[in-house]
Protein backbone atom coordinates (compact mmCIF):
# COMPACT_ATOMS: atom_id res chain seq x y z
CA UNK A 1 0.00 0.00 0.00
CA UNK A 2 2.80 2.42 0.87
CA UNK A 3 4.76 1.55 -2.28
CA UNK A 4 1.84 2.31 -4.60
CA UNK A 5 1.24 5.78 -3.19
CA UNK A 6 4.97 6.59 -3.35
CA UNK A 7 5.16 5.44 -6.98
CA UNK A 8 2.10 7.47 -7.94
CA UNK A 9 3.51 10.53 -6.23
CA UNK A 10 6.83 10.07 -8.06
CA UNK A 11 5.06 9.68 -11.43
CA UNK A 12 3.02 12.85 -10.98
CA UNK A 13 6.20 14.74 -10.02
CA UNK A 14 8.17 13.40 -12.99
CA UNK A 15 5.34 14.37 -15.37
CA UNK A 16 5.34 17.92 -14.00
CA UNK A 17 9.09 18.52 -14.58
CA UNK A 18 9.15 18.09 -18.41
CA UNK A 19 6.25 20.55 -18.70
CA UNK A 20 8.46 23.20 -17.07
CA UNK A 21 11.30 22.35 -19.48
CA UNK A 22 8.87 22.57 -22.41
CA UNK A 23 8.21 26.18 -21.43
CA UNK A 24 11.93 27.01 -21.20
CA UNK A 25 12.48 27.80 -24.94
CA UNK A 26 9.26 29.84 -25.03
CA UNK A 27 10.58 32.06 -22.23
CA UNK A 28 14.31 31.95 -23.05
CA UNK A 29 14.28 32.60 -26.82
CA UNK A 30 12.41 35.95 -26.75
CA UNK A 31 14.57 37.03 -23.78
CA UNK A 32 17.72 36.10 -25.71
CA UNK A 33 16.51 37.97 -28.81
CA UNK A 34 15.75 41.10 -26.76
CA UNK A 35 19.17 41.01 -25.06
CA UNK A 36 21.08 40.38 -28.29
CA UNK A 37 18.99 42.94 -30.19
CA UNK A 38 19.65 45.57 -27.54
CA UNK A 39 23.36 44.74 -27.56
CA UNK A 40 23.52 45.03 -31.36
CA UNK A 41 21.62 48.33 -31.29
CA UNK A 42 24.04 49.88 -28.80
CA UNK A 43 27.08 48.43 -30.62
CA UNK A 44 25.94 49.99 -33.91
CA UNK A 45 24.99 53.24 -32.16
CA UNK A 46 28.41 53.42 -30.44
CA UNK A 47 30.28 52.85 -33.71
CA UNK A 48 28.07 55.38 -35.48
CA UNK A 49 28.76 57.98 -32.76
CA UNK A 50 32.51 57.26 -32.91
CA UNK A 51 32.52 57.81 -36.69
CA UNK A 52 30.55 61.03 -36.24
CA UNK A 53 33.13 62.34 -33.73
CA UNK A 54 36.01 62.12 -36.23
N, C-alpha and C positions, 0 to 999 in steps of 0.2 A: 504494500500500500504506500509506504514512504517513497519507494523507488519510482513509482509511477508519477507521483506528484512532482518529484524532483526533475524527472525527465521532461515532463510537460512544461515545467517552468523554464528549463534550459532551452527547449525548442522555441518557446515564445520569445525568449530573449535573443536567440540566435537569428530569428526571423526579423527582429526589429533592427538589428545592427546593419544589415545590407541596405535597408531602406534609407538609413542615414547616409551611407556611402553613395547611394544612387543620387542623392541630392547634392553631393559635393561638387560635381562639375557644373551643376546649374548655378550654384552660388559662386564658385571659384572662377569660372571662365569670365563672366562679366566683370568681376572685381579685377582680374588680371588685365583685361582689355582697358578698363578705366585707368589703372595705374600706368600701364605701358603707354597708353594714349596721352596721358598727362605728361609723362616723362619725355615723350617725343615732341610734344608741343613746346615744352620749355627748352628742350635742346635746340630746336629749330629757332625759337624766339631768341635764345642767347646768341646763337651764331649770327642771326640776322642783325641783332643789336651791335655785335662786335664788328661786323662789316660796315655798319652805318657809322660807327665811331671813327673809322680810318678815313 
